[in-house]
Amino acid sequence: MCAQSDPAGIGRLGQCLPVLGLVLLWWLILAPIAAWDVRTGSARATFDHNLFHVPTIRALAETWPIAKLTAPEHYVAMTPGYHWVLGGLVRLTGIGEAGLRLVSLSLSALVFMVLGALLAARVGGWLAAGLIAPLLASMYVVNSGAWVLADNAGWAWVGFLSMAALYYKPGWRWSLLMGLGLFFAVWTRQNLLWLALPLWAAAWMSRPTESANPMRHVSLRLRGLAPMALATAPAIGVLLYVYSLWGGLVPYEFQGQYKGANASNIALQFVMLAGLVPFFLPALIGLGETDWKLRLRKCLTGSRAWMALIALLVMVVSVLTPTTHAPTQGRAGQVWDIADRLSPIGTFGHCNPLIVLAAGLGGALFVFVLACVDPRRRWILASIFVGFGVAQGASSEVWQRYHEPFALLFLALATVVARAGRSGVPVLRPKGQRAPLLALALMLAMLTAGALWQREIRPWQRGASPLSDDPRLPAPPPRTSLLPGITDLV
């Protein structure tokens, strides 16, 4: 195992070989795809890669280190941190598109190696590899690895800053470091400002250490929060700046596509938990350890009422919001499509009863997961889930592309903190905890491989026409001036 006796460090490299080997295998599988110049595919990754991200990187390379945040140089729906880094590399080396894709893949592999090593420092190398394997197998993580997309850069910040919140260290030094990380996260994707919430929660719960009730010792908790609140101010400033520049939360050209909040995101966020928690459950509760049954009973006994209440509330919200497969209305992804096909009684208008029931189950499982975690970290973990939900709910797009990787990452983190301080000794082989995770990774890998074959390889084999250069974005709304003179900057 990877230095479980030293929870503050990554541990010896040799003890982290399962994680390193898994990520290296992932890189080797995707490298031929990344080096392959795909312009005939029909998938979202090819579309975004060719029409938005690579042109923006090329344009940034021309003006680097100056980063222009408006069209035509800036033609992505996010802040340009990741594109600025790759644009600088292009400017300094002159690499071509295949080289750019390999560099992007290598950066993804590097951050997943580091994240996996951090997990291995707390739960051991083999279980850490099992926890990140489903994430690596996800179609949406693979797409952002083999194509030049910014998704994996965002998930890296979610993983690192969430870990920092869960293992928070009080004081100005740690707060300034986390504030700097949040600044770069928001500069990578503007909606990652939600990561301030778990950082604030961690700072709030850091004092006094002996009390897990967030409503007690308020004055002491305020003093603990102050350094982190001040340290996150620059990240908030980034968002306010781009908002004033763009006239909204996304660049002007994309405001016709992103039209505001969509409460259907709530249903999908909990549906993902309903489908994924069972695979993480054996590792979460320590299946096979001497006291796992007692631990399971304790978690259930203390949370049944809350499980029922949250399940009911989530189902009510899901009934009141559209839950059918409707890509033109933002509800896109395999989960929406499969749920419509499998619903035994069909759909009622815009309501899918199967989604409603699954969301309710996800709500109950969310409470159970929190019950498995120590009281202080329970609030931090809940703030991670709520923060993402609020940020994602502000988007009109209810895409599985965002919810699936987050759920996989959230459950991996929950499993790690649930096992903190566990004294149970395994009486069965630990494979019983890792096997479900491996099964999930294999299922996701099969779905990913099928999608790549259907949307990328077969069109190329059949001689499909190259992708059009027209991004076909919906028309944006009329420009409005937020403050005098702001439109002059756009």
N, C-alpha and C positions, 0 to 999 in steps of 0.2 A: 504494500500500500504506500501511497505517496505522502509520507510525513504527517500522519494523523496526530502524532505527538507534538507537531509544530504547526498549529492552526494558522499562524500568522504568515507562513511562507509557502512557497510552491513545493518545496521538498526536493529531494534528489531526482535528477533527470531520469535515472534508470527506473525509478518507481512510478514514473509517469508515462512509461513506454506504451501502455494500452491506448491512451489518448493520442499520443503523438503518432503512433502507428495507424490509428483509425483516420486521423485527419490527413496523413500522408496518402493513404489509400484513396480517400475522397479526392485529393488533388490529382492523383495519377489517373483516376477514372475520368475526371472532367477536363483535364488538360487537352486531350485531342479535340474535344468539342470546342474549347476556348480558342484553340489555334485554327479552327475551321471557320472560314469566312462565310457565315450563313446570311444570305440575303433573300432567301426564298421561303422562309418559314412563315407560318400563319399565327404563331403564338405571341402573347403579350410581350415576352422578353425580347424577341427579335424586333418588334415594333418600337418599343421604348429605346432599345439599344441604338438602333440605326437612325431614328428620327429625332431623338431628344438628347440622350446622354453623350454619345460620341461627338455630335456636332457642337455641343456646349463645351466639352473638354477641348476640342480643337480651337474653338473661339477663345477660350480662356488662355490657351497656350500662346495665342497671338498677343494678348495684352498682359500676360503674366509678368510680374506678380500682382498687377492691378486686376481686380475681379469686378467686372461689370455685372450688375444684378438685373438688368432689363434686356428685353429682346432688341436686336436679333442675337447678341452675343450669349445672353442667358436665356435658354429655352427649355428649362425644366421647372417642375412645379414645387421646387424646394430650394432651400439655401444651398450655396455652392461649395461647401467645405470639401466634400469628397472629390468633386470635379476640379477644384482648385489644386488639390494635391496631384491628381493625375495630369492636369494641364501643365503643372510645373515640370513633371517628369517628361512629358512630350517636348516641352520647350528645351529642356536640358539635353535630352538624348535623341530626339527625333524619331522615336520608335513608331512603327506602323500599327495598324489596328490589331493584328494578331498578337503582337507584343503587348499592346495595351490590355488586351483581354487576359493574357497570361499573367500580367502584373496584377490586374484586378483580382483574378482567381487566387494568386499567391497571397495577396493582402487578406482576403477572406480566410484562407487557410491559417494564416498567422494569428488572426484574432481568435479563431476558434481553438487553436492550440493553446493560447494563453488562457482563454476562458475555461477550457477543459482542464488545464493544469491547476487553475484556482479551485475548481470543484474537486479535483483529485486530492488536493491538499487536505480536504475535509472528509471525504468519504472513501478514498482509495482510488487507484487508477482504473480498475476494472469496472466498478460501478459508475465512475465518472464517464468512462467511455460509453457505457450503456445509456447514461442520461443525455449525452449530446448526440448519440447516434440517430435518434429520430429527427432531431433538428437538422442534421446534415443530410438526411434522406428526404426532407421536405422539398417538394417541387419548387417552392418559392425561394428557398435558400440556395438550391442548385441553380436556379435561373440567375440569381444575383451573383453566383460564383462564376459560371461559364460565360455569362454576358456581362457587359459593363453597365451595371445597375448599382444604385446606391443603397439598396435595402439592407445588405449585410453590414454595411458600415453603421447603419442605424441600429441594427440588432446588437452589434458589438457594444455600442454605448449603453443600450438598455441593460445588457448583461453586466458590464463593468460597474456602472453606477448603481444598479440594484444590489450587486454584491457589496459595494461600498456602503450602501445604506444598511444592509442587514448586518454588517460587521463594522458598524460605525465607531469611530474613536473621537471622543469629545475634544474640543480645542480649536484654536485658530488655524493651526497648521493643516490639520485634516480638512477643515471647512474650506480653506482657500484652495487646497488641491482639488476638492470635489467641485467647488465653484468653477475652477478652470476647466475641469472635465465637462461640466454642464454647458459652459460657454461653447466649447468645441462641438458638443452634441447638437446644440441648437444651430450652430453654424453649418452642421451637416444636414440636419432636417429640422425645420423650424418647429414642427409639432412635438419635438422631443423635450420641450420645456416642461412637459408633465412630469419628467423625472425629478423636478424640484420637489414634488410632493413627498415621495419616499425619503428624500434627503432631509426635508423639514421634519417629517415624522420621526426619523431616526434621531435627529438633534433634540426634538421635543421629549422623546422617551429616554434620552441618555442620562438625565438627572431627575430624581435620584435613582440609582441603579436598583435599589431594593423595592421600588414601587412600580407596578405595571399598570396602574390605573391612570389613564391620561388626564383625568379631570382633577387629580390631586396634586399638591405642590406646584400650583400654577406659576407662582413667581419664580421659583427655582427653574422650572422648565422654560420659562421665557428667557432667562439668562443663558440657558443651554442652547436655545434656538437662535439667539441673536447673531453669533458668528456665521452660521450657515445662511441665515436670511440675508445678511449683507453680502456674503460671498456669491449668492445666486443673482445679485442685482445686474452684473454685466450680461448674463444670459437673457434676462428679461429685456435689457436694453437692445440686444440684437433683434428680438422679436418686434419690439416697438419700432425700431428703425426700418425693418423690411416691410412692416405693415404700413407705415407712412409712405414708403417708396412705391409699393405696389398698389396701395389703395385697398388692401385686403390681406388675408392670410396666405394667399398664393399669388404668383405674378398675374398681371392683368390678363394675359393671353389665356390663362387657365381658369379664369373665374366663371366662364360659361359652363365648364365641366363640374367644378366644385361649387355647388349651389347652396351650401349651408348644412345644418345639422340633420342627422337621420337616426332616429331612435331605434331602428331595426338593428343597429350595431349591438345593442344590449342583448338581444336574443342570440345573435351569432356568437358573441363572446362567451355566453354560458353554454351554448350548444357544443362549442369546441371542448369545454371542460367535460361535458357529459360523455363525449366520445373518447377522450384521452386519459382522464383520471384513472380508469380501471387498469391501464397498462402501468401506471406509476405506483399504484396502490401497494403492491407487495414490498417495494423498496421503501415507500413512505412509512408504512407501519412496521417494517422490519420482519416480514414473514420468515418464520423459521427460527427467530431468536427466542430465548427461553421465556421472555415475558411478553411476546407479541400479542397474545390473546387478551391479556390484561390491559395492555396499552390500547388495543382496538376497542375494548369495552368501555374504557375510560373516555376515549374520544367521543364515542357515540352517546354515552350517558350524559355528558356535559353539553352536548350540542343539538340534541334532537329537536327541541322546541325552536331553536334558531334555524335549523335546517328546514323545518316545515314552513316557518314564516318567510324566509328568503325565497324558498321554492315557490310559494304562493304569489309573492310580490313579483317575481320574475315572470311567472306565467301570466299574470294580469297585464303586465307591460307588453308581453309578447302577443297577447290577444289584441291589444289596442294598436299595434303597429303592424305594417305589412311584413309577412314572413314567407312569401312565395318566391320562386326563382324568377327574377325579372332583371336581366342585365341592363336594360335601358333605363331602369330606375335605380341602378347602383347595386342591386343584390346579385352578385356574380360569384361563381365558384362551384366546385364539385358538391359541396355540402348542400347548397340550395337546390341544385339540380337533382341530386340523389334523393333528397327528402321529398321533393315533389313526386318523384317516381315511386317511392316506397310507401307513401302515406296510404294506409289501408282504406280510408274513407274519402280520399281525394282532398281537395282544398275547398275552402269556403270564401269566395271572393279573393281577397289578398291574404287570407289567413290559412296557414298550414298547421293542422292540429299536431302533426308529428314534431314540427319545430317547437311548438309551444310546450309539449310534454318534455322534449329533450332539454329545452332551456330550463324548465323547472327542475329537472334532475340535476342539471349543471349547477343551479343555484344551491341545491342541497349539498352537492359534493364540494362546492366552494367553501361552505361553512365547515364541512368535515375536514378539509385540508387545513384550514386555519386552526381548527381544534387540535391538530396534531403538532402544532408549533408552540414553542414557549410563549407566554403572554406578551412579552415586550416585542419580540419579532413578529408576533401575530399582527400587531397594528401596522408595522412597516410593510409586511407582505400584503396586507389588505390595501394599503395606500398605493402599492405598485399596481395592483389589479384595477383599483378605482381610477387612478391617474391615467392609465392607458385607456380605460373605458370612456372617460370624459373627453380625452383628446381625440379618440377615434369616433366618438359620437358626434363631434363637431364637423365631421366630414359627411358629405352626401353619399360617398361610396362605401358600401357595406361589402368589402371584398375579403374573401378567405385568405387572400395573399397577405393581409396584415394580421388577421386573427390567429391563423394556424401557427406561424412561427412564435408569436407572443405566447400562446398557450403552452407550447412545448418548452419554451424558455422559463416561463413562470413555474411550471410544474417541476422542472429540474431544480430550480432554486428552492422551491418549497420542500422538495425531498431532502436537499442538503441540510437546510436549517431544521427540519423535523428530526434529523438523525443526530443533531448536536447534543453531546453529553450523554448519548445513549449507552447504557451499561450492559444491555442484553448480549449474550454470547450466542452466535449462530449454532443451532443444533442440527440444521440441515445444510446442505451445500448452498452457498450464496447464489448459485445459478438460479435458484427459485425466485430471487429478486431481480435478476438481470434478464431472465428469459422473456418475460412479457415485454420489456423494453426492446429487446432484439426483434421480437415478433412484430412490434409496431414499426420499427425501423425498416424491416423487410417489406411490410405492406406499403409503407410510404415510398420506398424505393421502387417497388413494382408500379405504383401509380405514376411516379415520376418518369420511369423508363417508358411506360406506355404513352404518356403525354409527349415526351421528346420524339418518340418514333412517329406518332400520328401527326404532330404539328411541325416538326422540323425535318426529320429524315425523309419521310415519304414524299412531301412536296418537292424536295430536292431531287429524289429519285425520278419523279414523274416530270421533271423539267419545268417546274412552276416558274412563273414570271417573277423577276426581282420585285422586291417590296417598293411600293410607291413612295415618293418623297413627300407626299401630302399627309400631314399628321391628322387631318380631318377633325380638328378640335371644334366643339360647339362654339358659337359666337359668344364672346364675352359681353357683359352688360356695359351700358354707357359709362364712360369715365366720370367719376365724381371727385370733387376736391374735398379732402378731409380737413385740411387746414390751408390758409392762404399761401399760395406759392408751391404747394406740394405737387401739383400736376406738372410743374416745370421740371421736376426731378425724374419723371417717368419717361 
